[in-house]
Amino acid sequence: MNVQWDDLRYVLALAREATLSGAADALGVTHTTVGRRLRRLEADLATRLFDRTPEGLSATAAGQELVETAAEMQAVLLAARGRLLGRDTRLKGPLRVATMDMLYLRHQAAFTAFAAAHPEVVMTLVIGDEQVSLTRREADVVLRMSNTPPDYLVGRRVGTERFAVYGSVALVEAIEASVGPDASWSAYPWINWDERSPMGRWLDGWLAANAPEATVAVRVHMGSTMLREVVASGVGVHFAPVADGEADPRLRRIGPVLDDITRDVWLLTMPELRGNARVRAFMDHMAPRLSE
């Protein structure tokens, strides 16, 4: 059989998402379409491409060969597209920008000003804490917090976030009334991340070293802005960027600013997109405003 690129798109999505529904979301089709395409491809090739496991779909040896081929072809196609986009000197057309909800809310005036200044640029905002892939063209520009940005991206460091522990005003007052004004972090109930996430495991270690007697009141899997709402509800304490925590009248800082926990803020793109007029205009517009 002559396998087409469209077939490989489905194989690659299934390998990356591990479920029919996840692949369907990535491809913009229904999960029944994905299942039908997979069954047809396996029938045409007379071989099974994926095993069904409790963790999801897992590529067989034959499937893995197709996955690797698909990834190579996608990389070539995306690189070619990136080179073409990099030569686009028109200050109009699509622009995909990915950022964290926390950073968007803080700098939304700058995003709005860019849209007003460039009405022919159709900006799509991808907002959330989940990482996106610039190499797969899930975004043209990304505004993220990272101390180790990928070396295959280029851009500018536009700031540094400092963190401290915050709780709701009511919770802090209650703990201070029962324990004392110098209550340690161990005296507070904590909000932790999902224990299956790397951040959850990291915070478990941090608490063991810095608040060994603390209890975890609840674990969460959510974005940074929603997490601040949970802190404000009074169920427990957690880290927050100092710029956000000090500006929120519902919160009070507990203890000092943590100078050993900082994260740089980066505005990044792919090297081949630096010459794209829309990307260049966006980065030139945002960089000084983000640095203020």
Phi and psi in degrees as a GROMACS rama.xvg file:
@    title "Ramachandran Plot"
@    xaxis  label "Phi"
@    yaxis  label "Psi"
@TYPE xy
-91.1716  98.5286  ASN-2
-71.9789  129.725  VAL-3
-95.5635  160.186  GLN-4
-58.8191  -35.9617  TRP-5
-61.9162  -34.6601  ASP-6
-64.9358  -42.3562  ASP-7
-67.7513  -29.2097  LEU-8
-58.5539  -42.3735  ARG-9
-68.1782  -41.7963  TYR-10
-61.8444  -44.2542  VAL-11
-65.4665  -41.8933  LEU-12
-64.9199  -40.3447  ALA-13
-65.0186  -39.8686  LEU-14
-66.033  -37.8975  ALA-15
-78.5316  -36.1362  ARG-16
-95.445  -24.8426  GLU-17
69.4689  3.78379  ALA-18
-141.509  156.424  THR-19
-64.1258  -42.5492  LEU-20
-67.7907  -39.1543  SER-21
-64.4374  -43.4832  GLY-22
-63.0357  -39.3799  ALA-23
-61.3189  -43.3225  ALA-24
-62.6434  -41.6875  ASP-25
-65.9971  -33.4159  ALA-26
-92.9789  -13.9043  LEU-27
76.2671  32.4547  GLY-28
-130.176  -178.677  VAL-29
-86.5486  158.427  THR-30
-67.9714  -26.9311  HIS-31
-67.1378  -34.7865  THR-32
-64.6616  -43.0734  THR-33
-62.3379  -45.9688  VAL-34
-61.5676  -41.6931  GLY-35
-65.3745  -42.5813  ARG-36
-64.8575  -39.9562  ARG-37
-64.8608  -45.2953  LEU-38
-62.2859  -40.264  ARG-39
-66.7381  -41.7738  ARG-40
-66.7121  -42.0594  LEU-41
-64.1837  -36.9108  GLU-42
-68.2765  -42.5691  ALA-43
-65.1024  -35.7221  ASP-44
-88.0077  -10.3288  LEU-45
55.6206  40.3122  ALA-46
-153.884  151.519  THR-47
-83.9351  132.288  ARG-48
-99.2856  -27.8459  LEU-49
-137.47  139.798  PHE-50
-95.8929  145.235  ASP-51
-90.6732  119.058  ARG-52
-123.866  166.95  THR-53
-59.7398  -25.7965  PRO-54
-87.4326  -5.79053  GLU-55
124.422  -164.764  GLY-56
-75.9608  135.302  LEU-57
-128.351  128.133  SER-58
-66.2784  136.243  ALA-59
-75.1959  179.069  THR-60
-59.3389  -44.3422  ALA-61
-65.5846  -41.4359  ALA-62
-63.1811  -38.2587  GLY-63
-64.8968  -34.7964  GLN-64
-61.2873  -43.7054  GLU-65
-66.6101  -38.7292  LEU-66
-60.1526  -46.0101  VAL-67
-64.3645  -40.6607  GLU-68
-63.1495  -42.8116  THR-69
-62.9378  -41.7189  ALA-70
-64.2309  -40.1743  ALA-71
-64.6996  -44.5682  GLU-72
-64.8885  -41.2513  MET-73
-63.082  -41.0262  GLN-74
-61.3616  -40.9832  ALA-75
-65.4514  -45.1042  VAL-76
-64.7864  -42.9844  LEU-77
-69.0546  -35.9365  LEU-78
-64.0504  -41.8138  ALA-79
-64.2906  -42.8453  ALA-80
-63.3537  -40.6941  ARG-81
-62.304  -40.518  GLY-82
-64.3171  -39.0651  ARG-83
-67.2953  -42.8868  LEU-84
-63.9752  -34.8578  LEU-85
-64.3396  -22.1332  GLY-86
-91.5128  -1.33998  ARG-87
-76.1552  111.23  ASP-88
-98.3763  6.72789  THR-89
-83.4722  133.023  ARG-90
-90.8392  52.7996  LEU-91
-159.107  158.496  LYS-92
113.992  -171.095  GLY-93
-78.1079  150.045  PRO-94
-148.486  119.213  LEU-95
-101.74  123.554  ARG-96
-122.516  126.868  VAL-97
-111.002  137.652  ALA-98
-155.979  171.909  THR-99
-83.6023  148.884  MET-100
-60.2424  -37.9175  ASP-101
-60.2191  -44.169  MET-102
-71.6346  -35.7774  LEU-103
-64.4601  -46.5841  TYR-104
-60.794  -37.3566  LEU-105
-71.4411  -33.3183  ARG-106
-116.943  23.2323  HIS-107
-62.2233  -28.4965  GLN-108
-61.9134  -35.8076  ALA-109
-69.4426  -39.3233  ALA-110
-63.3883  -44.1779  PHE-111
-63.1179  -40.6344  THR-112
-64.3157  -37.754  ALA-113
-64.7963  -44.8319  PHE-114
-61.0484  -39.1994  ALA-115
-69.0559  -35.9396  ALA-116
-75.5063  -24.3989  ALA-117
-130.917  72.3077  HIS-118
-64.9454  -18.0093  PRO-119
-90.0801  -4.1727  GLU-120
-89.8378  119.385  VAL-121
-93.0399  98.8156  VAL-122
-89.5987  128.097  MET-123
-106.354  123.742  THR-124
-99.4326  124.217  LEU-125
-107.496  102.634  VAL-126
-112.907  125.205  ILE-127
163.832  170.082  GLY-128
-85.1119  -12.0642  ASP-129
-69.5433  137.643  GLU-130
-71.2471  142.808  GLN-131
-113.58  159.68  VAL-132
-103.915  116.883  SER-133
-74.4639  -29.9011  LEU-134
-66.3064  -29.4929  THR-135
-92.4508  9.39366  ARG-136
60.7487  34.6238  ARG-137
-75.2426  -15.8887  GLU-138
-157.418  155.447  ALA-139
-92.9256  -33.4741  ASP-140
-136.999  145.124  VAL-141
-132.099  137.971  VAL-142
-113.584  109.71  LEU-143
-140.001  161.148  ARG-144
-98.0397  127.235  MET-145
-165.77  138.58  SER-146
-91.147  -10.4043  ASN-147
-136.11  71.0484  THR-148
-64.0285  147.607  PRO-149
-57.4151  138.065  PRO-150
-75.3208  -6.34382  ASP-151
-89.6111  0.199618  TYR-152
-106.293  157.327  LEU-153
-126.401  155.445  VAL-154
162.735  -149.452  GLY-155
-136.963  140.84  ARG-156
-83.1638  121.147  ARG-157
-110.843  3.68656  VAL-158
169.534  175.393  GLY-159
-136.422  129.028  THR-160
-91.6297  133.829  GLU-161
-110.502  149.626  ARG-162
-124.32  157.231  PHE-163
-149.998  169.79  ALA-164
-90.2593  133.019  VAL-165
-129.996  150.077  TYR-166
-137.52  169.711  GLY-167
-67.2058  153.567  SER-168
-57.1661  -43.598  VAL-169
-64.5244  -41.4141  ALA-170
-66.2461  -45.0153  LEU-171
-61.7768  -43.2761  VAL-172
-63.317  -38.8351  GLU-173
-66.1255  -42.3605  ALA-174
-67.4261  -41.1584  ILE-175
-65.0419  -35.4008  GLU-176
-69.3607  -34.7246  ALA-177
-90.5458  -32.6579  SER-178
-106.804  -37.5918  VAL-179
130.889  160.179  GLY-180
-66.3835  -17.3978  PRO-181
-103.456  28.0228  ASP-182
-57.1965  134.631  ALA-183
-80.4304  172.38  SER-184
-60.1557  -29.5404  TRP-185
-64.3915  -22.8732  SER-186
-76.4689  -11.6171  ALA-187
-102.126  146.222  TYR-188
-72.636  144.127  PRO-189
-114.421  151.341  TRP-190
-100.952  127.181  ILE-191
-120.381  162.187  ASN-192
-76.5192  165.452  TRP-193
-48.8442  130.326  ASP-194
-65.2579  -15.4989  GLU-195
-81.359  -11.4858  ARG-196
-91.5906  152.445  SER-197
-59.2961  -35.1601  PRO-198
-66.8905  -35.4841  MET-199
-63.1832  -43.1922  GLY-200
-67.3291  -36.6928  ARG-201
-64.0422  -44.4594  TRP-202
-68.5966  -33.0379  LEU-203
-56.3536  -44.7365  ASP-204
-66.9671  -39.5027  GLY-205
-64.8514  -43.1274  TRP-206
-64.2186  -39.999  LEU-207
-59.804  -33.1403  ALA-208
-87.7749  -31.0625  ALA-209
-114.758  -20.004  ASN-210
-146.447  65.3271  ALA-211
-62.8566  -22.2343  PRO-212
-100.626  6.154  GLU-213
-71.5401  149.879  ALA-214
-106.481  149.101  THR-215
-96.1696  114.914  VAL-216
-78.0904  -36.8041  ALA-217
-159.053  147.324  VAL-218
-109.708  146.244  ARG-219
-134.488  157.135  VAL-220
-133.55  95.2664  HIS-221
-161.67  172.862  MET-222
-74.8529  166.322  GLY-223
-65.5922  -36.3237  SER-224
-70.2631  -41.9743  THR-225
-65.817  -33.4778  MET-226
-62.092  -38.6985  LEU-227
-64.1609  -33.3438  ARG-228
-65.3795  -37.693  GLU-229
-65.4588  -41.2208  VAL-230
-60.4529  -44.978  VAL-231
-64.4857  -22.8023  ALA-232
-71.2073  -18.9625  SER-233
97.275  5.41196  GLY-234
-74.4806  -24.1589  VAL-235
-178.419  -179.605  GLY-236
-110.321  161.556  VAL-237
-164.441  171.138  HIS-238
-73.2842  151.871  PHE-239
-150.456  149.46  ALA-240
-58.1852  138.105  PRO-241
-58.0716  -39.6269  VAL-242
-59.5126  -35.6427  ALA-243
-84.148  -43.4227  ASP-244
-62.1627  -42.1368  GLY-245
-71.0358  -23.9625  GLU-246
-86.7784  -10.3143  ALA-247
-97.891  111.272  ASP-248
-67.2683  -11.4157  PRO-249
-80.7466  -12.7248  ARG-250
-113.267  153.785  LEU-251
-131.24  139.98  ARG-252
-76.7369  141.222  ARG-253
-116.246  110.451  ILE-254
84.2729  -173.465  GLY-255
-79.1317  166.852  PRO-256
-66.6068  135.994  VAL-257
-89.3176  93.7038  LEU-258
-66.5456  -18.3359  ASP-259
-89.2189  -0.551676  ASP-260
-121.572  99.4969  ILE-261
-135.051  153.098  THR-262
-137.64  130.795  ARG-263
-76.5772  150.706  ASP-264
-108.568  126.906  VAL-265
-122.759  144.971  TRP-266
-111.234  112.427  LEU-267
-130.168  153.864  LEU-268
-150.874  177.749  THR-269
-82.3542  147.436  MET-270
-54.9895  -38.2178  PRO-271
-72.7552  -10.8743  GLU-272
-97.5359  -0.716936  LEU-273
-61.3994  -30.3243  ARG-274
-85.2567  -6.19954  GLY-275
-68.4179  128.651  ASN-276
-61.7106  -39.3369  ALA-277
-69.0078  -43.0835  ARG-278
-63.6184  -45.8025  VAL-279
-62.9261  -42.459  ARG-280
-64.8178  -40.2619  ALA-281
-65.2871  -46.1162  PHE-282
-67.2055  -39.1362  MET-283
-66.2169  -33.974  ASP-284
-71.7086  -44.9644  HIS-285
-79.9479  -37.2502  MET-286
-53.9758  -51.4194  ALA-287
-67.6578  -31.7595  PRO-288
-71.9374  -36.3318  ARG-289
-71.4187  -28.7422  LEU-290
-79.7788  -13.842  SER-291
